[in-house]
C-alpha cells in the first residue's frame, strides 16, 4: 500500500493511527486502546474530529505533534531533529516523499532539499504487542552536518495525568517515583556513558492512581546502553507527549557527506489493565529469543573475593555440586596482577603465579562434577597499574587526547572504539574462551564514562558482543555493570541475563526485583541467595526469606557455602530442588502483582499461560499498622477452575507473631474465591515470606 492517507496498526490490545496530510510529517492521531477492525472512512473521521480546534493567538494552521517533532513546521516543544550545517538549517523543513505499509510496519522518507538531509522513519507493532519507532538521518550535502539530537515522540491523551519513573544508586536500583503530569517538561537524562543506576528504566504515564492491576498506562523505553534521554512534556498548546532517544554530546556525531546516523529504538507499550499489562508486553518481547532452562548458579565473589586458591575453590565446587548447583562461576581475580581491585584490569592472561597450570585443573574438576564453568571479565576497563596501560596509555578514553577523567574504582575506561584496543580485547577474550571450556561470561562494567564521548564506545561494545557471540555461540553472557547499571533492551538483545544488583540483601532485593521486573521477565534477572549477613547492608535475614526472594528470578547463590551450617546447606539443597520444580512455570508464566491494601506487605506471583498453576509470594516487609493482616487476593487465576493451594517452605517456615500455629495444610478453592475474596494469612514477623503454590 503506497502513499497511505491513514495507517492503522493494531492488535487485540492497542491501536496506533498514523496520518499523513500532504507532505507533512506523519502524525499519530491515536495511540491507546484498540479500535478493532475499523475501515478507512472511520479512520479519516477520527483524524478529522481530533483535529478541529485552532485557538486564538496560535498559528493560522494547527501544528500537530509529528512522530519526529518538527520545529520547522512551527512545533514549540522539544524538537525531534536537532542539527545544523555550519550554524544554518537548524530548523529543517522536512517534506514526506514516500511512505509504505507492510503488515504492521509503516515506513516513510522525508527530505529537506535546502538543508540537504533525508530522514527515514520506521514504526512497527510487534507480535509481542509492543510498538517500536526509530529514525535515521542522512547527510546529502557536500559539507559536514552536525547532528545534536534525533528523538521520537508519541502522544498520550490528557487523561494520562500521572507519571511514574525510577531513580536509584549502586546497590539500590529502580526506586519508583510518582508525580502529576503537569505542564512543562520532565526530562530524564543519563550522561554516565552506560544505562546508569539512577537512570529510569522506563517512563510511564497513566490515569491518576494507576496501579499494577488497574488503570490505563502508556510506557516508553530507550533501547540504548549509553547516554540517553527519556522525557514527558505537556504544553498548553499541544498534546501530552512521551519521547526519547540517544543523548548526543556536542560534536559527538558529525555526518560526513553521504553518512547516516540511525537512532536506537524507542520501545512503547500500552495497557488497559495497569502496569502488569505493560510488563506482559515487555516480557513477551524479551522472550522472543528462547533460552534453555536457567541453570542454578554459584558465583564465587562473596565466597572467596580475591583469594583464588585451587584447593579452596575445588572444595567449594564439591559442596556446590552436592546441593544441586549447575553452573560454577569464577569471579574477579584470576588474571595477571589481580590480587585486589587496584591493578591488573586489561591484562587478560591467566595469572601464572596463582594458576601455574592455568584454569584447566579447576575447570576439569567443575566439569567432572557435572557443572558448567563460567568466568568474570571487565574488558572495557583498565587499571593504570597494568601492563596494558603502561604499554598503551593512548588507548584510554578521555575528554580529549592527553586528558583523563577522574579515576573511579582505581580504573579508567579503555577506548574500545580505537581499532587497536578493540582488536586486543577481542583477541584476548576470544582466546580465553577458546582455550578453556567456558559456558558463561559475567561481563562487568564498573565505572561511569564521565566527561567522555560515548556513542562510538557503545557502538563498539555492541560490535564486540556480536562478534564474540558469532565466534562462541555456546557461551552465554551476563550484563553486569556494578550490578544493575547497564540494563536496557539494547544490551539484552545481545546477552542472556543481567546481574540485577550488587546487593543481595533480600529486603532490598524485593524492591529492586519488583520494579526491574516491570520490564524484565524473571529468567533474565540474576537473583542469588547471599550469606546470612548481607555484604552490602550488614542486615541479617533467615534463609527462608532469602530463598523466597531469589526464587523469582534466575536463581543462584553468592555465599561461601562451605562456611554454612549443615542445616543451612540442607535448606539450600531443598530450595534448589524446589527451584528446579517451579522454574518452567516461573520462567514462562505471566507475572502478576496484587494491589495489596497494606503497604507493609507485597504480593506478587507468576501464573502459567494456560492458568493451570501459579506460584505466589507474600512478603512481609515491615510491621503492619493493624494487628491482623489484610486478606491476600491472588490475581490472574481462572475463576472457573478449582485450585489446590499449598503453603510451601523449602528452606523453612517463616517466623510468626501470633499465639497459635497455623495448620499450613493444603486447601482447595475456586479461582474466583482466591482472586476476589482472598485468603487470610497468619501474622508474620517483618522480613519474612510465605510461598503459595497453586495447581
VEXLO-952702 format. One line per field, with one value per residue (C-alpha): residue number from 1; x, y, z; residue in three letters. Coordinates in steps of 0.001 Angstrom, whole numbers, plus 500000, padded with zeros to 6 digits. Layout:
resi: [NUM:...]
x: [X:...]
y: [Y:...]
z: [Z:...]
resn: [Ala:...]
# end
This chain:
resi: [1:2:3:4:5:6:7:8:9:10:11:12:13:14:15:16:17:18:19:20:21:22:23:24:25:26:27:28:29:30:31:32:33:34:35:36:37:38:39:40:41:42:43:44:45:46:47:48:49:50:51:52:53:54:55:56:57:58:59:60:61:62:63:64:65:66:67:68:69:70:71:72:73:74:75:76:77:78:79:80:81:82:83:84:85:86:87:88:89:90:91:92:93:94:95:96:97:98:99:100:101:102:103:104:105:106:107:108:109:110:111:112:113:114:115:116:117:118:119:120:121:122:123:124:125:126:127:128:129:130:131:132:133:134:135:136:137:138:139:140:141:142:143:144:145:146:147:148:149:150:151:152:153:154:155:156:157:158:159:160:161:162:163:164:165:166:167:168:169:170:171:172:173:174:175:176:177:178:179:180:181:182:183:184:185:186:187:188:189:190:191:192:193:194:195:196:197:198:199:200:201:202:203:204:205:206:207:208:209:210:211:212:213:214:215:216:217:218:219:220:221:222:223:224:225:226:227:228:229:230:231:232:233:234:235:236:237:238:239:240:241:242:243:244:245:246:247:248:249:250:251:252:253:254:255:256:257:258:259:260:261:262:263:264:265:266:267:268:269:270:271:272:273:274:275:276:277:278:279:280:281:282:283:284:285:286:287:288:289:290:291:292:293:294:295:296:297:298:299:300:301:302:303:304:305:306:307:308:309:310:311:312:313:314:315:316:317:318:319:320:321:322:323:324:325:326:327:328:329:330:331:332:333:334:335:336:337:338:339:340:341:342:343:344:345:346:347:348:349:350:351:352:353:354:355:356:357:358:359:360:361:362:363:364:365:366:367:368:369:370:371:372:373:374:375:376:377:378:379:380:381:382:383:384:385:386:387:388:389:390:391:392:393:394:395:396:397:398:399:400:401:402:403:404:405:406:407:408:409:410:411:412:413:414:415:416:417:418:419:420:421:422:423:424:425:426:427:428:429:430:431:432:433:434:435:436:437:438:439:440:441:442:443:444:445:446:447:448:449:450:451:452:453:454:455:456:457:458:459:460:461:462:463:464:465:466:467:468:469:470:471:472:473:474:475:476:477:478:479:480:481:482:483:484:485:486:487:488:489:490:491:492:493:494:495:496:497:498:499:500:501:502:503:504:505:506:507:508:509:510:511:512:513:514:515:516:517:518:519:520:521:522:523:524:525:526:527:528:529:530:531:532:533:534:535:536:537:538:539:540:541:542:543:544:545:546:547:548:549:550:551:552:553:554:555:556:557:558:559:560:561:562:563:564:565:566:567:568:569:570:571:572:573:574:575:576:577:578:579:580:581:582:583:584:585:586:587:588:589:590:591:592:593:594:595:596:597:598:599:600:601:602:603:604:605:606:607:608:609:610:611:612:613:614:615:616:617:618:619:620:621:622:623:624:625:626:627:628:629:630:631:632:633:634:635:636:637:638:639:640:641:642:643:644:645:646:647:648:649:650:651:652:653:654:655:656:657:658:659:660:661:662:663:664:665:666:667:668:669:670:671:672:673:674:675:676:677:678:679:680:681:682:683:684:685:686:687:688:689:690:691:692:693:694:695]
x: [500000:501809:501183:498536:496384:495693:497583:496137:498491:496583:496148:493735:495209:496261:495913:498201:496622:499098:498020:499806:498431:500079:503827:503642:505494:503451:501260:499927:496207:495614:497804:495976:493126:492482:489912:489348:488921:487665:487639:489346:486228:486068:489793:489500:486631:488773:491554:489083:487364:490621:491988:489176:490457:492617:492555:493167:496705:498023:499408:496779:497148:497150:500579:500159:502757:504696:506484:509585:508527:509125:510355:510454:506693:506023:506137:507142:508058:511184:512221:512883:515693:518352:521365:522904:525329:527763:525097:522473:519347:518929:515114:514676:511624:511098:508605:507470:508451:507294:505619:504724:502871:503820:501859:502142:505192:504977:507932:508347:511005:511209:513724:514776:516390:517708:519275:520336:519231:516988:515118:513631:511283:510075:507105:506475:503759:505412:503787:504522:502117:504949:505344:508808:509929:513264:514557:517657:519127:521467:523679:523001:525189:528847:529811:529567:526252:526474:523782:522708:519662:517238:514368:510950:507795:504423:501279:499272:495765:495114:493589:497057:497504:500226:503854:505911:509614:512618:515849:518393:522033:524562:523041:519596:518449:514927:513463:509997:508855:505438:504204:501377:501813:501901:502569:506178:508828:510046:513373:515439:518935:521674:525165:527045:528177:526168:522486:523075:521983:519944:518526:514864:514474:511209:508793:505118:502099:498695:495306:495673:496149:497021:498285:499620:496149:494179:494131:495289:499061:501434:505177:508366:511909:515074:516925:520444:523284:524998:523873:520149:517158:513559:511045:507436:506202:502868:502385:499491:499182:499692:499125:500964:503985:506318:509570:513243:516390:520166:521607:524268:527061:528188:530326:529797:528047:529168:527884:530252:528702:526658:526947:523899:523017:520305:518696:518163:514682:512173:510022:506497:503624:500008:497931:494258:494902:497517:501275:501025:499827:502960:505043:503282:504222:507872:508187:506749:509234:512193:511055:511147:514672:514082:516522:517137:516133:518122:520741:521309:524389:527038:529147:532347:532621:531129:532582:536307:536690:540308:541526:541928:543243:542717:542096:539584:537750:537586:536197:533595:532729:532314:529819:528015:527569:526383:523477:522452:524272:524506:526857:530027:531270:534786:534631:537278:540918:542034:544161:547624:548451:544903:545379:542987:540956:543820:545700:545528:542453:543415:545942:543622:546019:545602:547887:550705:551626:548162:547297:550604:548716:546130:542447:542329:542547:539615:537557:538129:537108:533956:533018:533642:531099:528509:528524:529164:532023:531720:534275:534273:535622:535642:537014:536048:538153:541846:543812:546644:548627:548600:550879:548272:548086:551864:552162:549212:548188:546799:544077:542357:539089:539039:537505:540346:543792:546100:543316:541829:538629:538958:539804:536966:537442:541156:540317:539904:537904:539562:538629:537388:536356:540125:540760:543880:542277:539196:541348:543330:540240:538529:541637:542217:538638:538166:541447:540482:537118:538771:541472:539076:535753:533683:529902:529178:530760:529942:530696:531204:531483:532283:532557:530813:532231:532017:533246:533787:532037:530458:528439:531375:532224:528691:528587:531971:530704:527768:530098:532355:529491:528108:531473:532149:528720:529412:532715:531435:527709:527599:528738:526042:526775:525532:525330:526721:527604:528461:525130:522193:523970:523504:520010:518158:516774:519851:522161:519513:519369:522976:523068:521295:520625:521544:523043:520132:522087:525291:523029:521926:520095:516700:514730:516418:516068:512291:512141:514881:513391:509804:510458:513139:510609:508139:510300:512331:510900:512193:514532:516642:517181:520066:518761:521089:520867:523520:525075:523113:524635:524444:527742:526347:523977:525032:521401:520678:517911:516583:517366:513649:513270:516408:515217:511655:513125:515656:513141:511512:514497:517358:518168:521689:523977:526508:527873:530726:528533:531449:531065:527322:525914:524673:521129:521692:523154:520207:517862:519727:519555:515803:515442:517388:515173:512131:513501:514080:510498:508995:511428:509460:506441:508499:510291:507396:504371:502697:503991:501223:501271:498424:497378:497564:495944:498624:501860:503822:503441:503796:502090:503417:503328:503602:500594:501003:499954:497080:496304:496620:499101:500688:503283:502866:504966:503572:506448:506007:508471:507791:505439:501858:499761:496908:497093:495572:496968:494733:493436:495661:493960:495684:495188:495330:493706:490924:487759:486074:488812:489422:492976:494806:496653:499696:501879:505397:508539:511530:514004:511958:508739:508550:508565:505196:503874:500621:499525:498528:500412:498562:497986:499654:497551:496617:493145:491053:489256:487755:489825:487037:487350:491128:491023:488044:487694:491307:492890:493824:497483:498999:500787:504389:507350:508853:511238:509535:507725:505209:505155:501727:501694:498523:497757]
y: [500000:503158:506714:505890:508677:506952:503963:501747:499314:497290:494066:492915:495279:498532:500668:503219:505509:507466:510115:511915:515194:516128:516294:516960:514615:511661:512385:509878:510601:507824:505549:503564:501102:499019:500360:496985:496458:499875:500996:503902:506074:505713:506377:509534:510602:510018:512163:514903:515062:515119:517957:520536:523019:526017:528582:532300:533668:530478:529626:530049:526374:523854:522410:518758:516634:514631:511367:513494:516776:519429:522875:523972:523394:525532:522966:524790:521800:519677:519196:515691:516552:518969:519764:522273:522780:525443:527121:527047:524923:524318:524140:521813:521945:518274:517081:513462:511962:508366:506021:502345:499859:496189:494139:496063:498103:501685:503425:506893:509099:512887:515345:518943:519921:523214:521635:518652:515972:512921:511377:507901:506626:503162:502283:498619:496975:493730:490378:490980:493930:496429:499412:500498:503543:504748:507377:507811:510966:511102:513981:514568:517658:518217:519633:518105:518114:518409:516259:517211:515017:512612:511723:510180:511386:509718:511485:510310:511507:514219:511740:510206:512574:510863:509887:507041:506687:505405:506525:504728:504240:501458:498573:500206:500340:501066:503258:504355:507969:509354:512815:514570:515007:518784:521445:521707:519047:516192:515236:512281:512397:509851:511140:508302:506513:503460:502990:504095:503039:506223:506193:505440:502037:503341:506248:505509:507794:506676:507579:509067:506341:503670:500539:497107:495775:498886:501956:502809:503052:504162:503454:504190:502822:503791:500656:502061:501289:504684:508248:508632:510821:509965:512742:513672:517018:518748:522060:524472:524416:520725:517138:515433:513614:510765:510516:509767:508742:508804:511810:513171:515301:518384:517374:513674:512958:514920:513329:513440:513717:510585:509416:508320:508102:505739:506277:503479:502010:503758:500939:501727:499787:500457:498672:498965:496788:498579:498172:494379:494842:496850:494061:491453:493267:493804:490217:488808:490894:489706:486089:486084:484663:481342:480373:476919:476323:478719:476712:477173:479395:479654:482783:482881:486617:486746:483318:483964:487500:487723:484681:482357:479066:475854:473688:476141:476539:472818:472230:474935:473264:469899:471392:473262:470126:468159:470538:470730:473728:473542:476424:477434:480963:482150:485880:488626:487776:485082:487222:488739:491106:490975:490478:493309:495880:498352:496525:494172:495232:494914:492098:489304:486398:483724:484676:482127:482893:481852:479351:477725:475113:477582:477336:473794:471949:473894:473685:469928:469460:471537:469771:466332:467255:467842:471650:474293:476717:480496:483310:487037:489729:493518:494149:497819:498980:499299:499883:502416:499756:497248:496138:497235:500798:501141:499968:501908:504949:506374:503720:505329:507156:510765:514135:514791:513332:513531:514448:511803:511877:511476:507868:505774:502408:502712:502354:504196:503346:501563:503198:500126:502349:502620:499884:498510:498452:496739:494118:493472:492950:490789:488632:488256:487449:485164:483353:482686:481332:479179:477815:476841:475039:478054:478197:481570:485024:487531:490775:493641:497427:499187:502908:505784:507337:510884:513670:511443:510991:507585:506962:505281:503385:501990:501030:499297:497424:496136:495085:493328:491355:490474:489189:487190:485593:484743:483091:481405:480764:478303:480917:482768:486340:488281:492064:493235:496863:497115:495390:496933:499815:498545:497153:498029:496315:497253:495136:492453:491748:490572:488969:486195:487761:490747:490993:492876:494443:494026:493995:490510:491767:490091:493071:495450:492857:492745:496355:496052:492953:494219:497296:495889:493141:495625:495443:492206:488699:486713:484440:487427:488792:487223:486657:484980:483786:485704:484939:485307:488746:490910:492012:495433:496354:494275:493209:489639:487512:483995:481589:481168:484878:484936:481888:483169:486347:484676:482149:484880:485382:483362:481554:481297:481525:484208:482759:480688:477646:475762:478098:477411:475027:471571:472823:475790:473580:471204:474180:475372:471907:471768:475266:474255:471197:473436:475945:473172:472056:475531:477141:476250:477964:480860:481465:481087:482272:485651:487932:489380:491700:492268:495778:494725:497297:497020:498806:496792:493655:492885:490128:489011:485849:484016:482358:479735:480876:478389:479359:475748:476575:479503:480471:483498:485148:487115:489182:490938:493808:495808:495622:496468:499202:496815:493670:491356:491186:492097:489211:488225:488186:486246:487842:486209:482856:481184:481943:478745:476332:474838:475107:473137:475727:474632:476785:475821:476322:474646:476486:476620:478143:481909:483219:484350:486724:485033:482696:479581:477897:477636:474177:475023:472211:472399:473652:473528:476669:478052:480616:483140:482836:483134:486189:488049:487022:486098:484096:485069:484512:484360:487293:487222:488914:491584:490404:487033:485477:482773:480875:479912:477164:476548:473619]
z: [500000:498822:499987:502586:503935:507263:508635:511350:513125:515702:517594:520275:522871:521236:518136:516522:513966:511830:509368:506560:505280:502010:502525:506287:508606:509932:512946:515480:515801:518331:520430:523036:523432:520341:517886:516255:512531:511504:507901:506193:506347:510129:510423:508320:510540:513615:512184:511354:514737:516699:514543:514717:517290:516406:519259:519080:519195:517634:514186:511494:510643:513523:514316:515299:517039:514455:515156:514709:516348:513739:514825:511189:510934:514000:516806:520006:522162:522240:518588:517322:514905:516100:513976:511629:508794:509894:512008:509235:508739:512474:511989:508995:506757:506003:503395:503040:499691:500157:502620:502709:504902:505022:507541:510804:509747:508490:506870:505469:503910:504160:502752:503154:499876:501201:504288:502143:504589:504295:507203:507249:509935:510900:513095:513955:516017:517113:517800:521480:521418:521720:519465:518435:516482:515135:512742:510621:509106:506094:505006:501313:501150:500330:503743:507244:509095:512895:514498:518022:518543:516860:519184:518631:520374:520942:522140:525132:526000:528545:530996:531423:534331:536363:535709:537125:536573:538503:540060:542245:543037:543319:545309:545302:541713:540417:543149:541919:541983:541052:540223:538437:534692:534953:532345:531331:530731:532878:531305:532498:531044:531658:530911:532602:529462:530438:531130:534741:538224:538572:535048:534646:533017:531583:531790:532408:532112:533269:534556:538055:540650:538080:539759:538924:538113:537222:535044:531553:531188:528417:528672:526716:526944:525029:523903:524191:526606:526503:527142:526581:527333:528187:528628:529276:528005:528428:526669:526918:523113:522458:523482:526338:524953:525868:523956:523957:522172:522422:524248:521904:523309:521350:518393:519004:515698:512663:509472:506534:503053:502403:506013:508036:511717:512953:516343:518851:519031:521233:522589:523721:525210:526105:528728:529624:532685:534728:534972:534689:531109:530334:531859:529746:526537:527526:528741:525513:523538:525601:525409:521616:521864:523595:526359:527733:531370:533549:535479:539202:539589:542270:541835:543866:544581:548067:548799:548202:546804:545520:547464:544490:545824:543858:546914:548363:545067:544304:547790:547162:543861:545617:548048:545273:543187:546220:546817:543150:541651:537846:536956:538851:538053:538957:539611:539669:540468:538014:535622:535857:538726:540079:543813:544642:542724:542233:539478:536532:534559:530916:531418:530282:530698:533344:536242:536269:539887:541108:538394:537348:535328:534057:534838:533472:536830:538264:535087:534770:538378:537931:534707:536247:538912:536183:536379:533725:534240:533989:534170:535044:532706:532685:529184:528803:531749:532536:535728:535459:537322:534458:531655:529128:530436:530629:527020:525595:527665:524415:524468:527454:526817:527989:527167:524720:523987:526980:529415:531680:533692:537473:538402:539788:541494:540589:536906:533644:530537:527644:524353:522515:519596:518970:516347:518044:521501:520059:518313:521502:523677:521063:520750:524499:525474:522493:523238:526851:525692:523012:525318:528118:528393:529380:529071:530669:530894:533610:531740:534176:533684:536934:536337:534611:531454:532786:530507:527502:524199:524351:521177:519462:522667:522953:519284:519641:522708:520679:517841:520324:521850:518427:517225:520382:520134:516498:517415:520580:520102:523019:525556:527487:528582:531590:531551:534877:535500:539184:539447:537589:535874:532312:531868:528661:525584:523563:525693:526286:522555:522951:526402:528257:531635:533808:537262:538773:541629:543608:546666:547751:550833:550405:551698:549257:546511:546976:545770:543145:541523:541817:539690:537382:536738:535300:532190:532509:532920:535915:533963:532852:536371:538284:541831:544306:547883:549759:553140:556358:556922:553815:552271:551284:554141:557156:557570:558715:557201:557637:554820:554101:553267:551121:549195:548713:547210:544903:543543:541462:539203:537714:540946:542291:545304:546291:549533:550931:551422:552978:555932:556165:558747:557816:558352:556028:553305:553639:553284:550204:548669:549256:547786:544675:544209:544581:542061:539528:540051:539503:537052:533916:535450:536801:533502:531083:533067:533302:536056:538235:541215:543607:544564:548189:550501:553198:552180:554753:552614:548916:546959:543598:541557:538270:536617:533895:530436:530488:534121:535248:538015:539778:542362:544644:547311:550244:551640:554982:554639:557805:560743:559721:561288:562079:564225:561645:558094:555198:553140:550248:546866:544103:540666:537262:538094:536134:538123:536899:537966:541372:542677:545319:547410:549392:551623:550598:552673:551002:553263:556454:557705:558306:561847:563203:565850:566837:569575:567686:564903:561551:560139:556803:555321:551608:550749:547595:546467:543248:541394:541869:545657:545614:543341:544759:548422:549056:551849:555372:556221:559701:561304:560103:561661:559407:556685:556367:553406:552531:549235:547888:545244:543258:540995]
resn: [Unk:Unk:Unk:Unk:Unk:Unk:Unk:Unk:Unk:Unk:Unk:Unk:Unk:Unk:Unk:Unk:Unk:Unk:Unk:Unk:Unk:Unk:Unk:Unk:Unk:Unk:Unk:Unk:Unk:Unk:Unk:Unk:Unk:Unk:Unk:Unk:Unk:Unk:Unk:Unk:Unk:Unk:Unk:Unk:Unk:Unk:Unk:Unk:Unk:Unk:Unk:Unk:Unk:Unk:Unk:Unk:Unk:Unk:Unk:Unk:Unk:Unk:Unk:Unk:Unk:Unk:Unk:Unk:Unk:Unk:Unk:Unk:Unk:Unk:Unk:Unk:Unk:Unk:Unk:Unk:Unk:Unk:Unk:Unk:Unk:Unk:Unk:Unk:Unk:Unk:Unk:Unk:Unk:Unk:Unk:Unk:Unk:Unk:Unk:Unk:Unk:Unk:Unk:Unk:Unk:Unk:Unk:Unk:Unk:Unk:Unk:Unk:Unk:Unk:Unk:Unk:Unk:Unk:Unk:Unk:Unk:Unk:Unk:Unk:Unk:Unk:Unk:Unk:Unk:Unk:Unk:Unk:Unk:Unk:Unk:Unk:Unk:Unk:Unk:Unk:Unk:Unk:Unk:Unk:Unk:Unk:Unk:Unk:Unk:Unk:Unk:Unk:Unk:Unk:Unk:Unk:Unk:Unk:Unk:Unk:Unk:Unk:Unk:Unk:Unk:Unk:Unk:Unk:Unk:Unk:Unk:Unk:Unk:Unk:Unk:Unk:Unk:Unk:Unk:Unk:Unk:Unk:Unk:Unk:Unk:Unk:Unk:Unk:Unk:Unk:Unk:Unk:Unk:Unk:Unk:Unk:Unk:Unk:Unk:Unk:Unk:Unk:Unk:Unk:Unk:Unk:Unk:Unk:Unk:Unk:Unk:Unk:Unk:Unk:Unk:Unk:Unk:Unk:Unk:Unk:Unk:Unk:Unk:Unk:Unk:Unk:Unk:Unk:Unk:Unk:Unk:Unk:Unk:Unk:Unk:Unk:Unk:Unk:Unk:Unk:Unk:Unk:Unk:Unk:Unk:Unk:Unk:Unk:Unk:Unk:Unk:Unk:Unk:Unk:Unk:Unk:Unk:Unk:Unk:Unk:Unk:Unk:Unk:Unk:Unk:Unk:Unk:Unk:Unk:Unk:Unk:Unk:Unk:Unk:Unk:Unk:Unk:Unk:Unk:Unk:Unk:Unk:Unk:Unk:Unk:Unk:Unk:Unk:Unk:Unk:Unk:Unk:Unk:Unk:Unk:Unk:Unk:Unk:Unk:Unk:Unk:Unk:Unk:Unk:Unk:Unk:Unk:Unk:Unk:Unk:Unk:Unk:Unk:Unk:Unk:Unk:Unk:Unk:Unk:Unk:Unk:Unk:Unk:Unk:Unk:Unk:Unk:Unk:Unk:Unk:Unk:Unk:Unk:Unk:Unk:Unk:Unk:Unk:Unk:Unk:Unk:Unk:Unk:Unk:Unk:Unk:Unk:Unk:Unk:Unk:Unk:Unk:Unk:Unk:Unk:Unk:Unk:Unk:Unk:Unk:Unk:Unk:Unk:Unk:Unk:Unk:Unk:Unk:Unk:Unk:Unk:Unk:Unk:Unk:Unk:Unk:Unk:Unk:Unk:Unk:Unk:Unk:Unk:Unk:Unk:Unk:Unk:Unk:Unk:Unk:Unk:Unk:Unk:Unk:Unk:Unk:Unk:Unk:Unk:Unk:Unk:Unk:Unk:Unk:Unk:Unk:Unk:Unk:Unk:Unk:Unk:Unk:Unk:Unk:Unk:Unk:Unk:Unk:Unk:Unk:Unk:Unk:Unk:Unk:Unk:Unk:Unk:Unk:Unk:Unk:Unk:Unk:Unk:Unk:Unk:Unk:Unk:Unk:Unk:Unk:Unk:Unk:Unk:Unk:Unk:Unk:Unk:Unk:Unk:Unk:Unk:Unk:Unk:Unk:Unk:Unk:Unk:Unk:Unk:Unk:Unk:Unk:Unk:Unk:Unk:Unk:Unk:Unk:Unk:Unk:Unk:Unk:Unk:Unk:Unk:Unk:Unk:Unk:Unk:Unk:Unk:Unk:Unk:Unk:Unk:Unk:Unk:Unk:Unk:Unk:Unk:Unk:Unk:Unk:Unk:Unk:Unk:Unk:Unk:Unk:Unk:Unk:Unk:Unk:Unk:Unk:Unk:Unk:Unk:Unk:Unk:Unk:Unk:Unk:Unk:Unk:Unk:Unk:Unk:Unk:Unk:Unk:Unk:Unk:Unk:Unk:Unk:Unk:Unk:Unk:Unk:Unk:Unk:Unk:Unk:Unk:Unk:Unk:Unk:Unk:Unk:Unk:Unk:Unk:Unk:Unk:Unk:Unk:Unk:Unk:Unk:Unk:Unk:Unk:Unk:Unk:Unk:Unk:Unk:Unk:Unk:Unk:Unk:Unk:Unk:Unk:Unk:Unk:Unk:Unk:Unk:Unk:Unk:Unk:Unk:Unk:Unk:Unk:Unk:Unk:Unk:Unk:Unk:Unk:Unk:Unk:Unk:Unk:Unk:Unk:Unk:Unk:Unk:Unk:Unk:Unk:Unk:Unk:Unk:Unk:Unk:Unk:Unk:Unk:Unk:Unk:Unk:Unk:Unk:Unk:Unk:Unk:Unk:Unk:Unk:Unk:Unk:Unk:Unk:Unk:Unk:Unk:Unk:Unk:Unk:Unk:Unk:Unk:Unk:Unk:Unk:Unk:Unk:Unk:Unk:Unk:Unk:Unk:Unk:Unk:Unk:Unk:Unk:Unk:Unk:Unk:Unk:Unk:Unk:Unk:Unk:Unk:Unk:Unk:Unk:Unk:Unk:Unk:Unk:Unk:Unk:Unk:Unk:Unk:Unk:Unk:Unk:Unk:Unk:Unk:Unk:Unk:Unk:Unk:Unk:Unk:Unk:Unk:Unk:Unk:Unk:Unk:Unk:Unk:Unk:Unk:Unk:Unk:Unk:Unk:Unk:Unk:Unk:Unk:Unk]
# end
